[in-house]
């Protein structure tokens, strides 16, 4: 699994408007249906009204590469431009055996 955290930042609530339009337009749902997509979900950080966090998880690099080369990326890029967003991305590859002794189920 490959997990990306993408921070979308824009002025005057544009990041939140972007995420809302991604959901309302169905683009987010289209991405969730792509082969290999495991998670595509937006979050709003408390105390930061100019940022939206996207957690985007893919089964493997091949499925991620297909997504990045798909026509969907053009739609996403156009939306980012529309809302004048800036991005910060972090990539994680989760470990198989993590210590869960501190996790409350």
Secondary structure, 3 states (H helix, E strand, C coil): CEEEEEEEECHHHHHHHHHHHHHHCCHHHHHHCCCCEEEEEEECCCCCCCEEEEEEEECCHHHHHHHHCCCHHHHHHHHHHHCCCEEEEEEECCCCCCCCCCCCC
